[in-house]
């Protein structure tokens, strides 16, 4: 494993002498615009191994993406190689359908400390809820970014992470809509504590997510990638292109339903993914 090979994978060719916030931000942005959030292995009959060499080979050498466990683990390795003060944390995702956070940890995120300030770095959420910059770990402060406003609140050692949603404009529809208007404009994302974790703490989860029939990852094949203006997402046969802040406080959403042949072509053209095994969307 080689940091220069990782840099080539994310098209990063700037200086990285100082483990500072600016370098972290640029590496992070290159990472999320090069490495898709995807669970396609599960829908291609492939097993996802949660060890660094396997993750590295898959994402860096085979030019695939990965889900949160893989993408954030690779980023953890890279930032550690560069000398960042970094640790792994575990999160509990919010399930809108149940209006509750999961009882068990099911998400991995990273905490980086720079000059005494803590930042949350998470390259593994994908779609409209992917932050584009490291977020300062501070309670109750709005942190506006191009995808929207992010916010942490802390209560008794538990941190809550949420995003303020914008309206969506879909050209085929005359009326703008928010994706879940009845919930208001706040999207809860996950909770976490600052207890440092080891990657082995997630091995059971990695196995469970691949075999449990009731998770969203089993029910849907997902691939999303951040772009300069928004993101691409392919869920099943549905391809969505989002442009952030198309007009004031409104995002442009274009949705296309694809054929099986178009799915393969779209993965190649939009996500630079060529699968070794047959995908069953």
N, C-alpha and C positions, 0 to 999 in steps of 0.2 A: 504494500500500500504506500502511496506516494502523494504528498500534498500537491505537487505540481500537476499530477495527473487529475486530481480532484479539481484544481483550478481550471484546467483545460476543459473538463466536463461542464463547468458552470460559466465558461468564457470569461474568467476573471484574470486580467493580466496587469493589475496595478501593483504598486509596492505594498508589502505587508510587513514592514519592519516593526511597527509599533502595534501592540495589542490594545488599540484605542477604540473609542466609540465609532469614529468615522469609518475606520477599516471594517469593523464589525457590521455596520449598517450596509456598506457596499457589498461585502461578501454575502450577507443575508439576502439582499435583493437579487444578486446574481443566482443564488441557490434556488429561490422560489420561482424565478423566471426560467430556470433551466430544468429543474427536477419536478416532474408532475406529482401531485398527490394522487395515488392510484392503488386499487386493490385488484388489478386485472389477473394477477397470479391465481387468485382464488377461483376465477372463472375460466382459467386455462388449464386446470388440473395440476398446477404447480404448488409445491409446499413452500411457505415462507419461513426461512430459517432466521432466527434472531441472533446472529453472531456477526461481528464486525467484518470479517473476511467475506462472508456471504453477501452481506448488505453492500459492501464496497464493490464486489464483483458485479452484482446486479445493477446498481445505480451508476457507478462510474464506468465500468468496462462494457456492460451490455446496454448502457444508455437507457435504462428503464427509470421509472419513478418508484415510489413506495408509499406506504401509509405512515402515520405519525411515528410509529415505533422505529421504522427504518430511516426515514428522512431525518428525523431529529437525532437519531443515534449517529448517523454519518456526520451531521453538522457538529455534534458534540465532539467527535473524534477530531475533525478538522480544526475546530477552535482550540481544542486542547493542544494540538500540535503547534499552533501559533502562539501558545503561551497565555491564553486567556484563563482567568480564574472562573471556572465553570463547574456547575453540577447539574445532575438530572433531578427533576421533580416529577411527581405523579399527580394527575388530574382526574376529576370525576365529571364526565360530560353531562350537560343538561339534555334531557329528552323531552322535547316539546309535547309529544303525544301523551306523555305521562305527567307533564308539568312538574318534573322532579329531576334531581341529579341522581346519577347512578350510585348504587350502594358501594360498588367496588371501583377501585381505580381502573380506568380504561383509556387513559391518555398520558402521553409523555411530553414534557416541556423542559426547557432549559433556563437556568438562572445564571447570568454572567455578572460579575462584580468588576466595575471599572472605577478607579479613584474613589472607592468607598461607596459608590452608588450601585444599586442592584437593578438589573434589567431582565425582563422576561423575553426570551427568544423562542419562538415557536414556528417552525417551518412546516408543521404537519396538521394544519386544519383544513386547508384547501378552500376552493370556491369563494363565496362572498365573505366568508368569515376569517380569511387569512390576512393577518396584519402584514404591512409592507416594511415596517421598521421595528427595531427593538423597542420595547415599551418600558418606560421607567416604572419600577415597582413602587408605586405610591398610591395611597388610598384616597378615593374620592375625587381624583383629578381627571378631567376630560383630556384625552390625548388624541387630537384630530389627525387623521392621516387621509390619503386619497381614498381608500376604501370606505371610510366613515370614521366615526368617533368611537374610540375604545376607552374602557374605564375599568379600573380595579377598585373594589371596596374590601376592606378587611374587617372581620368581626371575630374577635377572640382567637386569633391565630389561624383562622380560615380565610383564604382570599377568594373573592368572587370576581369573575371576568365576564364582561358583557360588551356588546357593540350596539350603537344607535343605528337603526336601519334608515335607509332612504327609500323614497318612492321609486317604483319601477315604471318605465315607459316602454310598452310593447307596441311597435308600429301597427300590428294587426288589430289591436284593441284601442278603442277611442278613449277609454277611461284609465288613467294611471292607477296602479294598485300596489300595495305592499304585500309581500308574500304571505304574511299572516296578520292581517290588519286587526283582528280581534285581540291580539296580544299587545297592541300598542306598538311603539316604535323601538322598544328595547329587546334585543335578542340575548338572552342569557347563554353563555357558552360553556364554562366549566368552573369548578372550584378546585383549589389546591392548597396544600400547606407547604412550608419551606423545609420539610424534612427531606434531606438528601436521599436519593435512591440509587440503586445499582441496576444495570441493565438486566441482571438476572431476576430482579423483582418482577419483571414483565414477561418472563418466559411462559408462565401459565396463561397469561392474558393472550399472548401471541398464538398459543395453541387453541385456546377457547374461541377466539374470534374467527378462526378458520373452520371450526366444526359446529359452532352453535347456529342452528337454523334461524333463530329469531333476531339476529343482528342485521342492521341496515347493510352492513358490508357483505353479508351472505345474500341478501335479497336483491342487491343492485350492483352491477359492475360500474365502477366510478373511476373517472380520470379527469383531473382538473389541473390547470396550469395558469399561473399569474402572467399577465402580459404587461406591456408598457402602459396600456390604457385601462385594463380591467382584468378579465380572465376568460379562459375557455373552459367549458365543462362538458364532458360526455358521460351521460348517465343512461345505461342501457342503450337504446337507439336514439336518444334525444341529445342533440348538440345545442348548447347554449353559448352565446357570446355576449359578454357584459362589457359595457363601456361606462366607467364611473363618471358621475357628474356631467352627464351629457347636456343637461340644462341645470339650472339652479336647483340643488338638492334633489335631483332625479337622475337615476341611472337608466341607460338604454339597454334593453334586453332583446336579443334576437334568438328565436328558438326554431330549430329545424329537426324534423324526424328523418332519420337515415335508414337506408336499406343495409343489409348485412355487408354488401360489398363496400358501401360508403363508410361504414364503421371502420373497416381496415384502412381505407385511404385517409380518413380523417385522423386516425391515430398517427399515421405517418406524417401527414402534412402539417397538422396543428400541434402535435405533441412530440414529434420526432421519435415515435415508438414503433418498432417493428417486433412483433411477438414471435417467439419460437414455436409456440403451440397455439392451437385453434382457440379463439375466444368464443365463448357462448354468452352473448350479452344478456 
